[in-house]
Amino acid sequence: MRKSRQAPLREPARAWIWGTFVILLFVCVPYGFVGSYQPLVFGLPLWFLVTLLGSFLLGGFTMYVAFRHWRLAAVILDEETD
């Protein structure tokens, strides 16, 4: 009997996911603070704290998307049975 092969599942390409990635990447690069180190917050430039927070948010959002929206288990299990 011939085994029917389904098309591989695609990862979600939702607009809100890509939009959030673009916004967080934009926050990670301090375009708005070019040439300044003022104001200081706890002795650190504000651009540094904004960039650091954006980096943590980007990493957290990437983990959220990988764990909640990437559905690769069916693909991985299908490859193991071949």
Distance bins in CASP14 RR format, pairs under 12 A and 6 or more apart:
PFRMAT RR
TARGET T0000
AUTHOR 0000-0000-0000
RMODE 2
METHOD distances of the structure
MODEL  1
3 78 0 0 0 0 0 1 0 0 0 0 0
3 81 0 0 0 0 1 0 0 0 0 0 0
3 82 0 0 0 0 1 0 0 0 0 0 0
4 78 0 0 0 0 0 1 0 0 0 0 0
5 75 0 0 0 0 0 1 0 0 0 0 0
5 78 0 0 0 0 1 0 0 0 0 0 0
5 79 0 0 0 0 0 1 0 0 0 0 0
5 81 0 0 0 0 0 1 0 0 0 0 0
5 82 0 0 0 0 1 0 0 0 0 0 0
6 74 0 0 0 0 1 0 0 0 0 0 0
6 75 0 0 0 0 1 0 0 0 0 0 0
6 78 1 0 0 1 0 0 0 0 0 0 0
7 74 0 0 0 0 0 1 0 0 0 0 0
7 75 0 0 0 0 0 1 0 0 0 0 0
7 78 0 0 0 0 0 1 0 0 0 0 0
8 71 0 0 0 0 0 1 0 0 0 0 0
8 72 0 0 0 0 1 0 0 0 0 0 0
8 74 0 0 0 0 1 0 0 0 0 0 0
8 75 1 0 1 0 0 0 0 0 0 0 0
8 76 0 0 0 0 0 1 0 0 0 0 0
8 78 0 0 0 0 1 0 0 0 0 0 0
8 79 0 0 0 0 1 0 0 0 0 0 0
9 69 0 0 0 0 0 1 0 0 0 0 0
9 70 0 0 0 0 1 0 0 0 0 0 0
9 71 1 0 0 1 0 0 0 0 0 0 0
9 72 1 0 0 1 0 0 0 0 0 0 0
9 73 0 0 0 0 1 0 0 0 0 0 0
9 74 1 0 1 0 0 0 0 0 0 0 0
9 75 1 0 1 0 0 0 0 0 0 0 0
9 76 0 0 0 0 0 1 0 0 0 0 0
9 77 0 0 0 0 0 1 0 0 0 0 0
9 78 0 0 0 0 1 0 0 0 0 0 0
9 79 0 0 0 0 0 1 0 0 0 0 0
10 69 0 0 0 0 0 1 0 0 0 0 0
10 70 0 0 0 0 0 1 0 0 0 0 0
10 71 0 0 0 0 1 0 0 0 0 0 0
10 72 0 0 0 0 0 1 0 0 0 0 0
10 74 0 0 0 0 0 1 0 0 0 0 0
10 75 0 0 0 0 1 0 0 0 0 0 0
11 17 0 0 0 0 1 0 0 0 0 0 0
11 18 0 0 0 0 0 1 0 0 0 0 0
11 65 0 0 0 0 1 0 0 0 0 0 0
11 66 0 0 0 0 1 0 0 0 0 0 0
11 68 0 0 0 0 0 1 0 0 0 0 0
11 69 1 0 0 1 0 0 0 0 0 0 0
11 70 1 0 1 0 0 0 0 0 0 0 0
11 71 1 0 0 1 0 0 0 0 0 0 0
11 72 1 0 0 1 0 0 0 0 0 0 0
11 75 0 0 0 0 1 0 0 0 0 0 0
12 18 0 0 0 0 0 1 0 0 0 0 0
12 65 0 0 0 0 1 0 0 0 0 0 0
12 66 0 0 0 0 0 1 0 0 0 0 0
12 68 0 0 0 0 1 0 0 0 0 0 0
12 69 1 0 1 0 0 0 0 0 0 0 0
12 70 1 0 0 1 0 0 0 0 0 0 0
12 71 1 0 0 1 0 0 0 0 0 0 0
12 72 0 0 0 0 0 1 0 0 0 0 0
13 19 0 0 0 0 0 1 0 0 0 0 0
13 21 0 0 0 0 0 1 0 0 0 0 0
13 65 0 0 0 0 0 1 0 0 0 0 0
13 69 0 0 0 0 0 1 0 0 0 0 0
13 70 0 0 0 0 0 1 0 0 0 0 0
14 20 0 0 0 0 1 0 0 0 0 0 0
14 21 0 0 0 0 0 1 0 0 0 0 0
14 65 0 0 0 0 1 0 0 0 0 0 0
14 68 0 0 0 0 0 1 0 0 0 0 0
14 69 1 0 0 1 0 0 0 0 0 0 0
14 70 0 0 0 0 0 1 0 0 0 0 0
15 21 0 0 0 0 0 1 0 0 0 0 0
15 22 0 0 0 0 0 1 0 0 0 0 0
16 22 0 0 0 0 0 1 0 0 0 0 0
16 23 0 0 0 0 0 1 0 0 0 0 0
16 61 0 0 0 0 0 1 0 0 0 0 0
16 65 0 0 0 0 0 1 0 0 0 0 0
16 69 0 0 0 0 0 1 0 0 0 0 0
17 23 0 0 0 0 0 1 0 0 0 0 0
17 24 0 0 0 0 0 1 0 0 0 0 0
17 61 0 0 0 0 1 0 0 0 0 0 0
17 62 0 0 0 0 0 1 0 0 0 0 0
17 64 0 0 0 0 1 0 0 0 0 0 0
17 65 1 0 1 0 0 0 0 0 0 0 0
17 66 0 0 0 0 0 1 0 0 0 0 0
17 68 0 0 0 0 0 1 0 0 0 0 0
17 69 1 0 0 1 0 0 0 0 0 0 0
17 70 0 0 0 0 0 1 0 0 0 0 0
18 24 0 0 0 0 0 1 0 0 0 0 0
18 25 0 0 0 0 0 1 0 0 0 0 0
18 61 0 0 0 0 0 1 0 0 0 0 0
18 65 0 0 0 0 0 1 0 0 0 0 0
18 69 0 0 0 0 0 1 0 0 0 0 0
19 25 0 0 0 0 1 0 0 0 0 0 0
19 26 0 0 0 0 1 0 0 0 0 0 0
19 61 0 0 0 0 0 1 0 0 0 0 0
19 65 0 0 0 0 0 1 0 0 0 0 0
20 26 0 0 0 0 0 1 0 0 0 0 0
20 27 0 0 0 0 0 1 0 0 0 0 0
20 54 0 0 0 0 0 1 0 0 0 0 0
20 57 0 0 0 0 1 0 0 0 0 0 0
20 58 0 0 0 0 1 0 0 0 0 0 0
20 59 0 0 0 0 0 1 0 0 0 0 0
20 60 0 0 0 0 0 1 0 0 0 0 0
20 61 1 0 0 1 0 0 0 0 0 0 0
20 62 0 0 0 0 0 1 0 0 0 0 0
20 64 0 0 0 0 1 0 0 0 0 0 0
20 65 0 0 0 0 1 0 0 0 0 0 0
20 69 0 0 0 0 0 1 0 0 0 0 0
21 27 0 0 0 0 0 1 0 0 0 0 0
21 28 0 0 0 0 0 1 0 0 0 0 0
21 54 0 0 0 0 0 1 0 0 0 0 0
21 57 0 0 0 0 0 1 0 0 0 0 0
21 58 1 0 0 1 0 0 0 0 0 0 0
21 59 0 0 0 0 0 1 0 0 0 0 0
21 60 0 0 0 0 0 1 0 0 0 0 0
21 61 1 0 0 1 0 0 0 0 0 0 0
21 62 0 0 0 0 1 0 0 0 0 0 0
21 64 0 0 0 0 0 1 0 0 0 0 0
21 65 0 0 0 0 1 0 0 0 0 0 0
22 28 0 0 0 0 0 1 0 0 0 0 0
22 29 0 0 0 0 0 1 0 0 0 0 0
22 58 0 0 0 0 0 1 0 0 0 0 0
22 61 0 0 0 0 0 1 0 0 0 0 0
23 29 0 0 0 0 0 1 0 0 0 0 0
23 54 0 0 0 0 1 0 0 0 0 0 0
23 57 0 0 0 0 1 0 0 0 0 0 0
23 58 0 0 0 0 1 0 0 0 0 0 0
23 61 0 0 0 0 1 0 0 0 0 0 0
24 50 0 0 0 0 0 1 0 0 0 0 0
24 51 0 0 0 0 0 1 0 0 0 0 0
24 53 0 0 0 0 1 0 0 0 0 0 0
24 54 1 0 1 0 0 0 0 0 0 0 0
24 55 0 0 0 0 1 0 0 0 0 0 0
24 56 0 0 0 0 1 0 0 0 0 0 0
24 57 1 0 1 0 0 0 0 0 0 0 0
24 58 1 0 1 0 0 0 0 0 0 0 0
24 59 0 0 0 0 1 0 0 0 0 0 0
24 60 0 0 0 0 1 0 0 0 0 0 0
24 61 1 0 0 1 0 0 0 0 0 0 0
24 62 0 0 0 0 1 0 0 0 0 0 0
24 64 0 0 0 0 0 1 0 0 0 0 0
24 65 0 0 0 0 0 1 0 0 0 0 0
25 31 0 0 0 0 0 1 0 0 0 0 0
25 51 0 0 0 0 0 1 0 0 0 0 0
25 54 0 0 0 0 1 0 0 0 0 0 0
25 55 0 0 0 0 1 0 0 0 0 0 0
25 57 0 0 0 0 0 1 0 0 0 0 0
25 58 1 0 0 1 0 0 0 0 0 0 0
25 59 0 0 0 0 0 1 0 0 0 0 0
25 61 0 0 0 0 0 1 0 0 0 0 0
25 62 0 0 0 0 0 1 0 0 0 0 0
26 32 0 0 0 0 0 1 0 0 0 0 0
26 50 0 0 0 0 0 1 0 0 0 0 0
26 51 0 0 0 0 0 1 0 0 0 0 0
26 54 0 0 0 0 1 0 0 0 0 0 0
26 57 0 0 0 0 0 1 0 0 0 0 0
26 58 0 0 0 0 0 1 0 0 0 0 0
27 33 0 0 0 0 0 1 0 0 0 0 0
27 47 0 0 0 0 0 1 0 0 0 0 0
27 49 0 0 0 0 0 1 0 0 0 0 0
27 50 1 0 0 1 0 0 0 0 0 0 0
27 51 1 0 0 1 0 0 0 0 0 0 0
27 52 0 0 0 0 0 1 0 0 0 0 0
27 53 1 0 0 1 0 0 0 0 0 0 0
27 54 1 0 1 0 0 0 0 0 0 0 0
27 55 0 0 0 0 1 0 0 0 0 0 0
27 56 0 0 0 0 0 1 0 0 0 0 0
27 57 1 0 0 1 0 0 0 0 0 0 0
27 58 1 0 0 1 0 0 0 0 0 0 0
27 59 0 0 0 0 0 1 0 0 0 0 0
27 61 0 0 0 0 0 1 0 0 0 0 0
28 47 0 0 0 0 0 1 0 0 0 0 0
28 48 0 0 0 0 0 1 0 0 0 0 0
28 50 0 0 0 0 1 0 0 0 0 0 0
28 51 1 0 1 0 0 0 0 0 0 0 0
28 52 0 0 0 0 1 0 0 0 0 0 0
28 53 0 0 0 0 1 0 0 0 0 0 0
28 54 1 0 1 0 0 0 0 0 0 0 0
28 55 1 0 1 0 0 0 0 0 0 0 0
28 56 0 0 0 0 1 0 0 0 0 0 0
28 57 0 0 0 0 1 0 0 0 0 0 0
28 58 1 0 0 1 0 0 0 0 0 0 0
28 59 0 0 0 0 1 0 0 0 0 0 0
28 61 0 0 0 0 0 1 0 0 0 0 0
28 62 0 0 0 0 0 1 0 0 0 0 0
29 47 0 0 0 0 1 0 0 0 0 0 0
29 50 0 0 0 0 0 1 0 0 0 0 0
29 51 1 0 0 1 0 0 0 0 0 0 0
29 54 0 0 0 0 1 0 0 0 0 0 0
29 55 0 0 0 0 0 1 0 0 0 0 0
29 58 0 0 0 0 0 1 0 0 0 0 0
30 36 0 0 0 0 1 0 0 0 0 0 0
30 37 0 0 0 0 0 1 0 0 0 0 0
30 45 0 0 0 0 1 0 0 0 0 0 0
30 46 0 0 0 0 1 0 0 0 0 0 0
30 47 1 1 0 0 0 0 0 0 0 0 0
30 48 1 0 0 1 0 0 0 0 0 0 0
30 49 0 0 0 0 0 1 0 0 0 0 0
30 50 1 0 0 1 0 0 0 0 0 0 0
30 51 1 0 1 0 0 0 0 0 0 0 0
30 52 0 0 0 0 0 1 0 0 0 0 0
30 53 0 0 0 0 0 1 0 0 0 0 0
30 54 0 0 0 0 0 1 0 0 0 0 0
30 55 0 0 0 0 0 1 0 0 0 0 0
31 47 0 0 0 0 1 0 0 0 0 0 0
31 50 0 0 0 0 0 1 0 0 0 0 0
31 51 0 0 0 0 0 1 0 0 0 0 0
32 45 0 0 0 0 0 1 0 0 0 0 0
32 46 0 0 0 0 0 1 0 0 0 0 0
32 47 1 0 0 1 0 0 0 0 0 0 0
32 50 0 0 0 0 1 0 0 0 0 0 0
32 51 0 0 0 0 0 1 0 0 0 0 0
33 39 0 0 0 0 0 1 0 0 0 0 0
33 40 0 0 0 0 0 1 0 0 0 0 0
33 45 1 0 0 1 0 0 0 0 0 0 0
33 46 1 0 0 1 0 0 0 0 0 0 0
33 47 1 1 0 0 0 0 0 0 0 0 0
33 48 0 0 0 0 1 0 0 0 0 0 0
33 49 0 0 0 0 0 1 0 0 0 0 0
33 50 1 0 0 1 0 0 0 0 0 0 0
33 51 0 0 0 0 1 0 0 0 0 0 0
34 45 0 0 0 0 0 1 0 0 0 0 0
34 47 0 0 0 0 1 0 0 0 0 0 0
35 45 0 0 0 0 0 1 0 0 0 0 0
35 47 0 0 0 0 1 0 0 0 0 0 0
36 45 1 0 0 1 0 0 0 0 0 0 0
36 46 0 0 0 0 1 0 0 0 0 0 0
36 47 1 0 0 1 0 0 0 0 0 0 0
36 48 0 0 0 0 0 1 0 0 0 0 0
37 43 0 0 0 0 1 0 0 0 0 0 0
37 44 0 0 0 0 1 0 0 0 0 0 0
37 45 1 0 1 0 0 0 0 0 0 0 0
37 46 0 0 0 0 1 0 0 0 0 0 0
37 47 1 0 0 1 0 0 0 0 0 0 0
37 48 0 0 0 0 1 0 0 0 0 0 0
37 49 0 0 0 0 0 1 0 0 0 0 0
38 44 0 0 0 0 0 1 0 0 0 0 0
38 45 1 0 0 1 0 0 0 0 0 0 0
38 46 1 0 0 1 0 0 0 0 0 0 0
38 47 0 0 0 0 1 0 0 0 0 0 0
39 45 1 0 0 1 0 0 0 0 0 0 0
39 46 1 0 1 0 0 0 0 0 0 0 0
39 47 0 0 0 0 1 0 0 0 0 0 0
39 48 0 0 0 0 0 1 0 0 0 0 0
39 49 0 0 0 0 0 1 0 0 0 0 0
39 50 0 0 0 0 0 1 0 0 0 0 0
40 46 1 0 0 1 0 0 0 0 0 0 0
40 47 0 0 0 0 0 1 0 0 0 0 0
40 48 0 0 0 0 1 0 0 0 0 0 0
40 49 0 0 0 0 1 0 0 0 0 0 0
41 47 0 0 0 0 0 1 0 0 0 0 0
41 48 0 0 0 0 1 0 0 0 0 0 0
41 49 1 0 1 0 0 0 0 0 0 0 0
41 50 0 0 0 0 1 0 0 0 0 0 0
41 52 0 0 0 0 0 1 0 0 0 0 0
41 53 0 0 0 0 0 1 0 0 0 0 0
42 48 0 0 0 0 0 1 0 0 0 0 0
42 49 0 0 0 0 1 0 0 0 0 0 0
42 52 0 0 0 0 0 1 0 0 0 0 0
43 49 0 0 0 0 1 0 0 0 0 0 0
44 50 0 0 0 0 0 1 0 0 0 0 0
44 51 0 0 0 0 0 1 0 0 0 0 0
44 52 0 0 0 0 1 0 0 0 0 0 0
44 53 0 0 0 0 0 1 0 0 0 0 0
45 51 0 0 0 0 1 0 0 0 0 0 0
45 52 0 0 0 0 0 1 0 0 0 0 0
46 52 0 0 0 0 0 1 0 0 0 0 0
46 53 0 0 0 0 0 1 0 0 0 0 0
47 53 0 0 0 0 0 1 0 0 0 0 0
47 54 0 0 0 0 0 1 0 0 0 0 0
48 54 0 0 0 0 0 1 0 0 0 0 0
48 55 0 0 0 0 0 1 0 0 0 0 0
49 55 0 0 0 0 0 1 0 0 0 0 0
49 56 0 0 0 0 0 1 0 0 0 0 0
50 56 0 0 0 0 0 1 0 0 0 0 0
50 57 0 0 0 0 0 1 0 0 0 0 0
51 57 0 0 0 0 0 1 0 0 0 0 0
51 58 0 0 0 0 0 1 0 0 0 0 0
52 58 0 0 0 0 0 1 0 0 0 0 0
52 59 0 0 0 0 0 1 0 0 0 0 0
53 59 0 0 0 0 0 1 0 0 0 0 0
53 60 0 0 0 0 0 1 0 0 0 0 0
54 60 0 0 0 0 1 0 0 0 0 0 0
54 61 0 0 0 0 1 0 0 0 0 0 0
54 62 0 0 0 0 0 1 0 0 0 0 0
55 61 0 0 0 0 0 1 0 0 0 0 0
55 62 0 0 0 0 0 1 0 0 0 0 0
56 62 0 0 0 0 0 1 0 0 0 0 0
56 63 0 0 0 0 0 1 0 0 0 0 0
57 63 0 0 0 0 0 1 0 0 0 0 0
57 64 0 0 0 0 0 1 0 0 0 0 0
58 64 0 0 0 0 0 1 0 0 0 0 0
58 65 0 0 0 0 0 1 0 0 0 0 0
59 65 0 0 0 0 1 0 0 0 0 0 0
59 66 0 0 0 0 1 0 0 0 0 0 0
59 67 0 0 0 0 0 1 0 0 0 0 0
60 66 0 0 0 0 1 0 0 0 0 0 0
60 67 0 0 0 0 1 0 0 0 0 0 0
60 68 0 0 0 0 0 1 0 0 0 0 0
61 67 0 0 0 0 0 1 0 0 0 0 0
61 68 0 0 0 0 0 1 0 0 0 0 0
61 69 0 0 0 0 0 1 0 0 0 0 0
62 68 0 0 0 0 0 1 0 0 0 0 0
62 69 0 0 0 0 0 1 0 0 0 0 0
62 70 0 0 0 0 0 1 0 0 0 0 0
63 69 0 0 0 0 0 1 0 0 0 0 0
63 70 0 0 0 0 0 1 0 0 0 0 0
64 70 0 0 0 0 0 1 0 0 0 0 0
65 71 0 0 0 0 0 1 0 0 0 0 0
66 72 0 0 0 0 1 0 0 0 0 0 0
67 73 0 0 0 0 0 1 0 0 0 0 0
70 76 0 0 0 0 0 1 0 0 0 0 0
71 77 0 0 0 0 0 1 0 0 0 0 0
72 78 0 0 0 0 0 1 0 0 0 0 0
72 79 0 0 0 0 1 0 0 0 0 0 0
73 79 0 0 0 0 0 1 0 0 0 0 0
73 80 0 0 0 0 0 1 0 0 0 0 0
74 80 0 0 0 0 0 1 0 0 0 0 0
74 81 0 0 0 0 0 1 0 0 0 0 0
75 81 0 0 0 0 0 1 0 0 0 0 0
75 82 0 0 0 0 0 1 0 0 0 0 0
76 82 0 0 0 0 0 1 0 0 0 0 0
END
